[in-house]
Amino acid sequence: MSTCPSCNAVNPDNYQFCQFCGSKLTHEFIRQVSDDLEITPLLEIASEVSEVNSTTTENSIDDAIAFTRPLQLTSAPLDIEEVLEQDLEVLINPSPDQENVDLSLNSTLTIPSKHLQNVYYAGKTDVGRERNRNEDDFAAIFQTFTIHGKSQISNRNHRGLFVLCDGMGGHEGGIEASRIAVNSIIEQFQQFWIDTLPGEKKLNEIITNANQSIFTKNEDEQRLSLGRMGTTLVMLALHDLNVAIAHVGDSRIYQVANSQLVQLTRDHEVYNQLIDLGMDLKSSMARPDAHQLTQALGPNCSDRLEPNIQFFNLTEPTLFLLCSDGLCDNNVIEQHWQAYLLPILNKEVDIETGLEHIIELGNNMNGHDNITAILILCEL
């Protein structure tokens, strides 16, 4: 065993980097690859080998949470010809001590051609078959705005925000970290999001602020090594046909469209960083620290955080899957998407039933970790 010179944590002899703080334990491998690039894994992730990127053609539910409608406004026209009608639906994960939570919503929109016609979404978190607590968290916000003319709907637009986090850290740290991240992101979005998607700079600021909230709590409570809390993040923001996604860590976003599955995110893990430095896939995956995270929210200050952010437009009917690694470990999605995701896209299975089947699949094929998934079906 070797001791980290930075945090004094004990690591296995074959680790090149501290599994707790990311500091180098030896410089030998880095010199062989690059003199100016550094791998900084955060925590050891117990997961099996999975592909770098893929493009391929136990408990019962304790509580069911009813959907809330905190705002529902309808105004009849008086002396004006147009009236704004707003319908707001919010799904927020309940208290962290609930092991299984099922939140699902079937939201249907009728939009003129060249716009989204329908949007359906559903989300669920499950403790899994081997864990005694659930450290995942998620939330969704969906809004529609309709402008009425004298005789017909003249315009309707909508926006959605979907956030999923997989927490880590001892003594309830993972539960708290994922909760802080979800709440921070939701709160920041609601303050400014009016008629367009945020740009890359604003998204980066939102994620950085969430990271700083967790990091500050780690510092204030003097959390070290296994007690230092953190969380992964995947988020998707939808505004009509415009989509923005962002991620930190190894939770994933998949897209099913045109009879193809595409993994939109790339895991922030050691093996991918080694591949970027020139190592082949087989060698990078053979390392004992291959699945250590190189990025997460909370363990480090925001200066070291580099979230991946992407923007694109919807051009065809699309199904998105946001999930924690408890579902996608061991290539479960890549091997079973045609049987479980494609029927949802093709409207052969409704989204709530499809989500239940996916969670069951994750428990049957993995089950070693908490499982959380959000499905978003966009029909053009």
KOLDO-88981 format. One line per 5 residues: number of its first residue (from 1); their letters; for each residue x negated, y negated, z of C-alpha. Coordinates in nm, 2 decimals, decimal comma, m for minus. Each point is the difference from the previous one (the first is absolute). Layout:
REM residues N
NUM> A> X Y Z ~ ... $
REM end
This chain:
REM residues 380
1> MSTCP> 0,00 0,00 0,00 ~ m0,12 m0,35 m0,07 ~ 0,09 m0,33 0,18 ~ 0,11 m0,31 m0,19 ~ m0,24 m0,29 0,07 $
6> SCNAV> 0,28 m0,25 m0,02 ~ 0,29 0,14 0,21 ~ m0,18 0,30 0,17 ~ 0,27 0,24 m0,13 ~ m0,11 0,36 m0,05 $
11> NPDNY> 0,01 0,14 m0,35 ~ m0,09 0,34 m0,16 ~ m0,35 0,02 m0,13 ~ 0,11 0,03 m0,36 ~ 0,18 m0,33 0,00 $
16> QFCQF> m0,17 m0,29 m0,18 ~ 0,23 m0,26 0,15 ~ 0,17 m0,05 0,34 ~ 0,35 0,14 m0,02 ~ 0,12 m0,27 0,24 $
21> CGSKL> m0,16 m0,33 m0,09 ~ m0,14 0,07 m0,35 ~ m0,37 m0,08 0,09 ~ m0,27 0,19 m0,18 ~ m0,15 0,29 0,18 $
26> THEFI> m0,26 0,05 m0,27 ~ m0,10 m0,18 m0,31 ~ m0,13 0,29 m0,20 ~ 0,30 0,06 m0,23 ~ 0,06 m0,37 m0,07 $
31> RQVSD> m0,36 m0,05 m0,12 ~ 0,05 0,28 m0,24 ~ 0,30 m0,16 m0,15 ~ m0,03 m0,38 0,04 ~ m0,21 m0,24 0,19 $
36> DLEIT> 0,27 m0,26 0,04 ~ 0,33 0,19 0,04 ~ 0,13 0,13 0,33 ~ 0,26 0,26 0,09 ~ 0,19 m0,09 0,32 $
41> PLLEI> 0,24 0,28 0,10 ~ 0,23 m0,08 0,29 ~ 0,15 0,32 0,13 ~ m0,02 0,37 m0,07 ~ 0,31 0,11 m0,19 $
46> ASEVS> 0,10 0,37 0,03 ~ 0,13 0,06 m0,35 ~ m0,08 0,24 m0,28 ~ m0,16 m0,06 m0,34 ~ 0,22 m0,21 m0,23 $
51> EVNST> m0,06 m0,16 m0,35 ~ m0,15 m0,34 m0,03 ~ 0,28 m0,13 m0,22 ~ 0,28 0,19 m0,16 ~ 0,19 m0,06 m0,32 $
56> TTENS> 0,21 0,32 m0,05 ~ 0,29 0,06 m0,28 ~ 0,75 0,59 3,07 ~ 0,16 m0,19 0,09 ~ 0,36 m0,09 m0,06 $
61> IDDAI> 0,10 m0,36 m0,04 ~ 0,04 m0,16 0,35 ~ 0,17 m0,31 m0,11 ~ 0,17 m0,14 m0,31 ~ m0,03 m0,37 m0,03 $
66> AFTRP> 0,30 m0,18 m0,15 ~ m0,08 m0,28 m0,25 ~ 0,02 m0,35 0,12 ~ 0,13 m0,29 m0,20 ~ m0,13 m0,31 0,18 $
71> LQLTS> 0,11 m0,24 m0,27 ~ 0,29 0,02 m0,23 ~ 0,13 m0,32 m0,16 ~ 0,27 m0,06 m0,25 ~ 0,12 m0,34 m0,09 $
76> APLDI> 0,30 m0,09 m0,22 ~ m0,06 m0,28 m0,25 ~ 0,15 m0,33 0,10 ~ m0,09 m0,30 m0,23 ~ m0,29 0,19 m0,15 $
81> EEVLE> 0,00 0,26 m0,27 ~ m0,26 0,23 0,15 ~ m0,04 0,17 0,33 ~ m0,29 0,19 0,15 ~ 0,08 0,33 0,15 $
86> QDLEV> m0,27 0,17 0,21 ~ m0,01 0,36 0,12 ~ m0,29 0,09 0,23 ~ m0,08 0,36 0,11 ~ m0,28 0,06 0,25 $
91> LINPS> m0,14 0,33 0,11 ~ m0,24 m0,01 0,29 ~ m0,15 0,31 0,17 ~ 0,13 0,02 0,36 ~ m0,21 0,04 0,32 $
96> PDQEN> m0,32 0,20 m0,04 ~ 0,11 0,27 0,26 ~ 0,25 0,14 m0,25 ~ m0,17 0,30 m0,16 ~ 0,23 0,03 m0,31 $
101> VDLSL> 0,18 m0,29 m0,16 ~ 0,21 0,01 m0,32 ~ 0,07 m0,33 m0,17 ~ 0,16 0,02 m0,34 ~ 0,18 m0,25 m0,22 $
106> NSTLT> 0,18 0,03 m0,33 ~ 0,01 m0,35 m0,14 ~ 0,15 m0,04 m0,35 ~ m0,04 m0,31 m0,21 ~ 0,16 m0,08 m0,33 $
111> IPSKH> m0,23 m0,22 m0,20 ~ 0,02 m0,13 m0,36 ~ m0,21 0,17 m0,26 ~ m0,38 m0,04 0,02 ~ 0,03 m0,01 0,38 $
116> LQNVY> 0,03 0,26 0,26 ~ 0,34 0,17 m0,01 ~ m0,03 0,20 0,32 ~ m0,24 0,03 0,29 ~ 0,02 0,28 0,25 $
121> YAGKT> m0,23 0,06 0,29 ~ m0,03 0,23 0,31 ~ m0,26 0,04 0,27 ~ m0,07 0,25 0,27 ~ m0,27 0,09 0,26 $
126> DVGRE> m0,05 0,34 0,16 ~ m0,24 0,10 0,28 ~ m0,11 0,32 m0,18 ~ m0,04 0,34 0,14 ~ m0,32 m0,03 0,20 $
131> RNRNE> 0,01 m0,35 0,15 ~ 0,17 m0,10 0,32 ~ 0,03 m0,37 m0,10 ~ 0,06 m0,20 m0,31 ~ m0,26 m0,27 m0,08 $
136> DDFAA> 0,15 m0,09 m0,34 ~ 0,23 m0,30 m0,05 ~ 0,18 m0,15 m0,29 ~ 0,25 m0,27 m0,09 ~ 0,20 m0,13 m0,30 $
141> IFQTF> 0,17 m0,33 m0,09 ~ 0,23 m0,03 m0,30 ~ 0,19 m0,31 m0,11 ~ 0,23 m0,08 m0,30 ~ 0,10 m0,34 m0,11 $
146> TIHGK> 0,30 m0,05 m0,23 ~ 0,10 m0,33 m0,18 ~ 0,36 0,00 m0,12 ~ 0,14 m0,22 m0,28 ~ 0,37 m0,07 m0,06 $
151> SQISN> 0,08 0,33 m0,16 ~ m0,30 0,24 0,04 ~ m0,33 0,06 0,17 ~ m0,25 m0,22 m0,17 ~ m0,32 0,13 0,17 $
156> RNHRG> m0,11 0,24 0,27 ~ m0,34 0,07 0,14 ~ m0,14 0,20 0,28 ~ m0,31 0,06 0,20 ~ m0,13 0,27 0,22 $
161> LFVLC> m0,29 0,06 0,24 ~ m0,10 0,35 0,11 ~ m0,28 0,06 0,25 ~ m0,15 0,32 0,14 ~ m0,28 0,05 0,25 $
166> DGMGG> m0,17 0,31 0,15 ~ m0,16 m0,09 0,33 ~ m0,30 0,15 0,18 ~ m0,17 m0,05 0,33 ~ 0,03 0,16 0,35 $
171> HEGGI> 0,23 m0,09 0,29 ~ 0,29 m0,10 m0,22 ~ m0,23 m0,22 m0,21 ~ 0,12 0,14 m0,33 ~ 0,36 m0,07 0,08 $
176> EASRI> m0,07 m0,35 0,10 ~ m0,22 m0,08 m0,29 ~ 0,25 0,12 m0,26 ~ 0,28 m0,20 0,17 ~ m0,21 m0,32 0,02 $
181> AVNSI> m0,09 0,03 m0,37 ~ 0,36 0,06 m0,12 ~ 0,15 m0,28 0,21 ~ m0,28 m0,24 m0,10 ~ 0,05 0,05 m0,37 $
186> IEQFQ> 0,38 m0,01 0,01 ~ m0,01 m0,32 0,21 ~ m0,25 m0,17 m0,23 ~ 0,20 0,08 m0,31 ~ 0,33 m0,13 0,13 $
191> QFWID> m0,16 m0,34 0,07 ~ m0,07 m0,09 m0,36 ~ 0,13 0,25 m0,25 ~ 0,28 m0,18 m0,19 ~ 0,00 0,03 m0,38 $
196> TLPGE> m0,32 0,17 m0,11 ~ m0,25 0,26 0,11 ~ m0,30 m0,12 0,20 ~ m0,33 m0,03 m0,18 ~ m0,31 0,20 0,07 $
201> KKLNE> m0,14 m0,26 0,23 ~ 0,32 m0,01 0,21 ~ 0,02 0,38 0,02 ~ m0,36 0,02 0,11 ~ 0,07 m0,26 0,27 $
206> IITNA> 0,31 0,19 0,12 ~ m0,20 0,33 0,03 ~ m0,30 m0,18 0,16 ~ 0,23 m0,15 0,26 ~ 0,14 0,34 0,09 $
211> NQSIF> m0,35 0,14 0,02 ~ m0,11 m0,29 0,23 ~ 0,30 0,07 0,24 ~ m0,11 0,36 0,05 ~ m0,37 m0,09 0,02 $
216> TKNED> 0,06 m0,27 0,26 ~ 0,19 0,25 0,21 ~ m0,28 0,25 m0,03 ~ m0,25 m0,26 0,12 ~ 0,22 m0,14 0,28 $
221> EQRLS> 0,06 0,35 0,14 ~ m0,37 0,10 m0,06 ~ 0,10 0,31 m0,19 ~ m0,30 0,21 m0,12 ~ m0,05 0,32 m0,20 $
226> LGRMG> 0,31 0,22 m0,01 ~ 0,20 m0,26 0,19 ~ m0,05 m0,26 m0,27 ~ 0,33 m0,02 m0,18 ~ 0,06 m0,06 m0,37 $
231> TTLVM> 0,24 0,08 m0,28 ~ 0,03 0,06 m0,37 ~ 0,23 m0,21 m0,21 ~ 0,19 0,04 m0,33 ~ 0,25 m0,27 m0,10 $
236> LALHD> 0,21 m0,07 m0,31 ~ 0,18 m0,33 m0,07 ~ 0,26 m0,01 m0,27 ~ 0,15 m0,32 m0,16 ~ 0,22 0,09 m0,30 $
241> LNVAI> m0,23 0,17 m0,25 ~ m0,32 m0,12 0,17 ~ m0,18 0,23 0,24 ~ m0,30 m0,06 0,24 ~ m0,16 0,28 0,19 $
246> AHVGD> m0,28 0,00 0,26 ~ m0,18 0,26 0,21 ~ m0,26 0,06 0,26 ~ m0,11 0,35 0,10 ~ 0,13 0,34 m0,13 $
251> SRIYQ> 0,37 m0,04 0,00 ~ 0,12 0,00 m0,36 ~ 0,24 m0,14 m0,26 ~ 0,11 0,23 m0,29 ~ 0,20 m0,10 m0,31 $
256> VANSQ> 0,21 0,23 m0,20 ~ 0,11 m0,14 m0,34 ~ 0,02 0,14 m0,36 ~ m0,04 0,35 0,14 ~ m0,34 m0,07 0,14 $
261> LVQLT> m0,13 m0,03 0,36 ~ m0,26 m0,27 0,07 ~ m0,18 m0,06 0,33 ~ m0,01 m0,38 0,01 ~ m0,23 m0,02 0,31 $
266> RDHEV> m0,35 0,14 0,05 ~ m0,09 0,13 0,35 ~ m0,24 m0,21 0,20 ~ m0,21 0,30 0,10 ~ m0,37 0,08 0,00 $
271> YNQLI> 0,02 0,24 m0,30 ~ 0,14 m0,27 m0,22 ~ m0,26 m0,25 0,10 ~ m0,27 0,26 m0,07 ~ 0,14 0,06 m0,35 $
276> DLGMD> m0,02 m0,38 m0,06 ~ m0,36 0,02 0,10 ~ m0,07 0,27 m0,26 ~ 0,05 0,33 0,18 ~ 0,20 0,27 m0,18 $
281> LKSSM> 0,35 0,10 0,14 ~ m0,10 0,35 0,11 ~ m0,30 m0,12 0,20 ~ 0,19 m0,29 0,16 ~ 0,29 0,23 0,10 $
286> ARPDA> m0,24 0,25 0,16 ~ m0,12 m0,24 0,26 ~ 0,13 0,04 0,35 ~ 0,10 m0,36 0,02 ~ 0,16 m0,01 m0,34 $
291> HQLTQ> 0,34 m0,10 0,14 ~ m0,11 m0,26 0,25 ~ 0,17 m0,33 m0,07 ~ m0,21 m0,28 m0,13 ~ 0,28 m0,26 0,06 $
296> ALGPN> 0,29 m0,03 0,24 ~ 0,18 m0,29 0,17 ~ m0,12 m0,08 0,35 ~ m0,33 0,16 0,08 ~ m0,22 m0,27 m0,16 $
301> CSDRL> 0,03 m0,38 m0,04 ~ 0,18 m0,13 m0,31 ~ m0,33 m0,10 m0,17 ~ m0,06 0,37 m0,07 ~ 0,34 0,07 m0,14 $
306> EPNIQ> 0,06 0,04 m0,37 ~ 0,36 0,10 m0,08 ~ 0,08 0,11 m0,35 ~ 0,28 m0,20 m0,16 ~ 0,16 0,05 m0,34 $
311> FFNLT> 0,28 m0,17 m0,20 ~ 0,20 0,15 m0,29 ~ 0,35 m0,02 m0,16 ~ 0,26 0,27 m0,03 ~ 0,07 0,10 m0,36 $
316> EPTLF> 0,19 0,33 0,05 ~ 0,19 0,19 0,27 ~ m0,24 0,06 0,28 ~ m0,02 0,19 0,33 ~ m0,25 m0,11 0,26 $
321> LLCSD> m0,12 0,21 0,30 ~ m0,18 m0,15 0,29 ~ m0,13 0,26 0,25 ~ m0,24 0,07 0,28 ~ m0,27 0,27 m0,05 $
326> GLCDN> 0,21 0,25 0,20 ~ 0,20 0,04 m0,32 ~ m0,26 m0,04 m0,27 ~ m0,28 0,21 0,15 ~ m0,11 0,31 m0,19 $
331> NVIEQ> 0,14 m0,13 m0,33 ~ 0,36 0,06 0,10 ~ 0,14 m0,28 m0,21 ~ m0,21 0,08 m0,31 ~ 0,10 0,37 0,02 $
336> HWQAY> 0,37 m0,05 0,07 ~ 0,11 m0,34 m0,15 ~ 0,18 0,16 m0,30 ~ 0,23 0,20 0,23 ~ 0,05 m0,27 0,27 $
341> LLPIL> m0,05 m0,35 m0,15 ~ 0,10 0,04 m0,36 ~ 0,36 0,11 0,08 ~ 0,04 m0,32 0,20 ~ m0,11 m0,22 m0,29 $
346> NKEVD> 0,23 0,19 m0,23 ~ 0,29 m0,05 0,25 ~ 0,04 0,38 0,03 ~ m0,05 m0,03 0,38 ~ 0,11 m0,30 0,21 $
351> IETGL> m0,28 m0,19 0,17 ~ 0,10 0,08 0,36 ~ 0,01 0,38 m0,08 ~ m0,32 m0,02 m0,19 ~ m0,17 m0,17 0,29 $
356> EHIIE> 0,11 0,27 0,24 ~ m0,14 0,26 m0,24 ~ m0,33 m0,18 m0,02 ~ m0,04 m0,03 0,37 ~ 0,08 0,37 0,04 $
361> LGNNM> m0,26 0,08 m0,28 ~ m0,26 m0,20 0,19 ~ 0,07 0,19 0,32 ~ m0,01 0,34 m0,17 ~ m0,32 m0,07 m0,20 $
366> NGHDN> m0,18 m0,21 0,26 ~ 0,17 m0,07 0,33 ~ m0,32 m0,08 0,18 ~ 0,07 m0,38 0,02 ~ 0,28 m0,25 0,01 $
371> ITAIL> 0,19 m0,04 m0,33 ~ 0,15 m0,32 m0,12 ~ 0,14 m0,08 m0,35 ~ 0,18 m0,28 m0,17 ~ 0,17 0,06 m0,34 $
376> ILCEL> 0,10 m0,29 m0,23 ~ 0,19 0,08 m0,32 ~ 0,02 m0,29 m0,26 ~ 0,24 0,04 m0,29 ~ m0,03 m0,23 m0,30 $
REM end
